[in-house]
Amino acid sequence: MTDLTNAAPVAVISPGLPEDQRRLIELDDDIAKIRTQIATADLARQRCQKPIDPDWFHRARTALRHLCRERAELLAKGTGRRRREKLKDALLDVLRDRHDPETWSGILAEAQARSEREGL
């Protein structure tokens, strides 16, 4: 049974999120769970002074590696870009299309000067 008080399952089932973002949330949650299990096993090892089961540890690390790889592939595809950045890109495209090259160069120079003044 899914615990709906956990933020990740709630975010995953919430409407309006693109499928890639939902998968990214699931991956982050799964990665955190495996890291917690490994840390808990290490604490138990320290407390009881017994070694961690090497087969279990290998499977956990392998699963973690595969999840991290899938997450990296999703981010490389661009799913990690925030909507605000996408909106800014779309806004720039619209403005560039509506202005002639000289005006656009002036707007771009003004934006770069403002960016330098504000230390961006």
Summary of the structure (lengths in Angstrom):
residues: 120
radius of gyration: 22.9
end to end distance: 46.6
largest distance: 72.8
contacts: 256
relative contact order: 0.08
helix: 78%
strand: 0%
